[in-house]
Amino acid sequence: MDHLQRFHRLTELLKAHRHWWQFVPFEQLSLPWLESAPALCTWLANQPDETLVALRQDLPTLHAELSPFLPFTVELGSLAAVDDSESREIRYPSRLDSGVPGRKWRQITAFASALHSDDQPWLEWCAGKGHLGRVLAATSGRDVVSLEWQQTLCEEGAMLASKSGQPQRFVQGDALAADAASLLAGEQHAVALHACGELHLALMRHGAERRTRSISLSPCCYHLIPQDSYQPQSRAAQATGLSLSKMDLKLPLQETVTAPPQVRRRRRLELSYRLGFDSLQRSQGGSGYQPLPTVPKAVLDQGFEAFCHWACERKNLPLDLTRAGDFLEKGEVRVSLVEQMETVRQLFRRPLEIWLALDRVLFLEEQGYQVSLTKFCERSATPRNLLIQATLSKAI
């Protein structure tokens, strides 16, 4: 399949099976498929939560377990498969990684080694401290301009570049502002590693407008957009009629590298508190799930009743909390339901991410670019490992 054929088939499957993934688990009080798929629901209910969590970290086994209930799983997994990038060995000076966490450094060097080799100067979009730009400068010998919003990161990045002797210049500016486009040029290779949502879309659009020769980006945080719902980039996606909310756009981000046991325990505790409070507020006339802001660690450490007081203050809800403790068990039961629902939704996590990536690929192809979609590193370094590389044909 070419990109467009793959995109159309993914669209058909995502739309046909949207009842398996396009809903908010926190809002559900039971599995949505009790009547339509009783055998699957029974199987899910019989699995310990720990088993389901482990399955979501092992997609081949998850596909094998669920395919008897959901036959489309095999094709969905095939459409979501991505080839590895063709990487080249890069050499960089010792201590260039000073101060960079190990997993982040693996991402940076894998991304850099997967980039198409050319002789153009670099533009690093949303650079942070410019770690990627520093590697590109050191391994290519070519100038790097690094755009970053935070002045302190620009200053720290400039010091690191100077210390390592790299030809890297920082520009403090907003990637979403109109004047950011002026940094893009024709003979240039623009790169963005994990620029969130609208930030990498801005690079893509500005680059296409200014006919930037090469654009390489790894998308991240698809939900960080100014609109309430997703705005397709390509004409092909605009014609599909597939509507995606910001909540839908968070689904591709739900695969994470396995967290330490204490982090998983705290996540489960917080989830049981949130869902227990939701059951409490529903019992007193609440009509639906009440999203809450980030919970301070100190609040969680004080127990469920303290959490309920904190939540009431944040949502301005005059609830009777005299029997709040009775609802913690209800929250724990609903955590198990969420684990079951997320196990099925996980089947659609990567396919939806590929759909979003292909929308970007097709947009760039429509602008006259030759585009590839590959995987630049293993998920142990980061699950956000898709790499879109676009090169403008010299004939355009």
Disulfide bonds with the S-S distance in Angstrom:
none
